[in-house]
């Protein structure tokens, strides 16, 4: 059975679609699964050992030069790859007109089905016109979690039930090029986000760093824009043991998340990646609904706050103490001594 997944963006949403691969293979172990994704996320999808072929989609870049010879050649190559296999099931879990078009262009086998969302979830960018490309439109509750939504669509089409925790099925990324990676266990603060309202106040991060001081672990501060770099510099100037990282390529940022002894972050893609790798993670919801993306598949993840209700520092400290206790059973609860498993990529007990 050949299956195509069309989920082209964004970072966190691509990660949250990973469990549908494990679901398919649990019930159809011989299935061949291909994935259409924006070119920036190809290396991320490649970590999923259940995906056979990845078809890069570069619409964001192509739009800037639609009349150029190179762009047209790349678009023709994309079309050839999309038509190069006959698919028994084609899933569009994004529900946009552009992803519906990709679904429609893909080569369905005789009797093949094209499956997508019948309706939006609250706050999603769903476009109803995408349904014209469907053979099957699967309804979901308007408040369906991002991970569960993709799993429901898969289960409805393939006729199985959802009876296991989400399995992201991802291998550890190659850390060979991450020269910035500390030798000792570290905490990462994912403080940056594209929308300012989703940020946690700088004063809160600084107080949290003070709570961590006795443990002596370095605090790493990544950034992805000039504004985030300046924020990271400000935080580091007011913290002990804190270090501002260089601007990281995406896969090195994934390394940062996957190898963290502890990750604390706002509602952003890298926080969700840390949770997907089952790192001890505290997710902070300041101005987005928690039900949409909270890490609910593991006791290693604690979710705090909600839309318009940022968590307090005391709540985050208590969550960290809980994670410390779970990770440090054999070391008296010492955060630094509890963390070496993170540096090997081994999941916590």
Secondary structure, DSSP 8 states (H G I E B T S, - for coil): -EEEEE----HHHHHHTTHHHHHHHHH-TT-EEEEEEEGGGHHHHHTBTT--EEEEE-HHHHGGGTTSHHHHHHHHHHHHHHHSS-EEEEEE-S--HHHHHHHHHS-EEEEEEEEEESS--TT----GGGGGG-SEEE---TT--HHHHHHHHHHHHHT----S-----B-----TT-TT--SS-EEEEE---SSGGG---HHHHHHHHHHHGGG--EEEE--SSHHHHHHHHHHHHT-TTEEE-----HHHHHHHHHT-SEEEEESSHHHHHHHHTT--EEEEESSS-HHHH---S-TTEEEEEBTTB---HHHHHHHHHHHHHHHTGGGTT-HHHH-HHHHHT----
